[in-house]
Amino acid sequence: MAIKFCVKAGKIAVETFGLINKAYGSAAMSCAIMYQWYACFRDGRARTDENVESVCLLTEDRHTSLQMIADRLNIGKATVP
């Protein structure tokens, strides 16, 4: 939800990554993953509840695999960015 909020608030990706790192510290998602999610929200491709929940899963444990997220949300692995 933090990434979606930052996109709506007009924050750029670098600012968003800084805020996520500040908030979550060593538990923060990687820069590459955050940029992927940022692009999805910015482009309007991440508006479903499933996608928002998968972002939350990533913030819980940044080492969560795409397959683990897909299994937990009962969606295809290709659906998880």
N, C-alpha and C positions, 0 to 999 in steps of 0.2 A: 504494500500500500504506500510505502514511503516514496517509491519511485514514481508511481502514478501521481501522487500529491505534488512532487517536485516538478514534473512535466506540466501539470495544470497551473502551478504557481509561476511558470516561466523560467525555472532554473535550467541552466545548461547542464549537459552530462557531467562535466568536470565538477561542478558545484554539487550535483547530486551524489556523485561518488564520494566526495569529501564529507558530506553530511552522513551518508550511510556508514562510512568508516568511523566517523566520530561517534555515532550512536551505537554501533555494534562491535567496534574494536576488532579483535582477532576473530570474532565469529562472523564478520561481514563477508558477503559474497565477493568473489574475485572481480577485478576490474572488467575483464572480458564479459562475464555473465551480466554484470550490472549494465554495461553498454548495450548488450543484446536486449535486455528487458526495457531499457530506456527507449531504444529505437521502436520496440513494439508498442509501447504506450504512446510515444510521440506520433507514430504513424496510424494509431487507432486500431491496432491489431491485437490488443491485449485487454479487452473490455469484459470478458466473460468471468463469472465467478470462479470457474476452474483455473483460469490463468492467474487470477489474483491470488488464489489459494496456493498455487505453485510458487509464486514469488515469496509468499510467507514461508513455505517449506524451505526455500533456499536460504532465507534469513535465519532459520532455526539451525541449519547445519550446511555450510557452504560446500561441503564435500558430498552432498546428496547427489546421486547420479540421476540422469534423465530417466532411466528405466525405473528407478525407485519412485520418482515423482509420478510417472505415468501409471505405475501400479497402484499407488496410493489414491490417485484421482480417478482411476478406472478409465483412462483415456489412452490413445495410441502414443507411442514414444515420439513419433513425428510431429505430434501436436504440441509437444513441449519444446519451446525454443531453446 
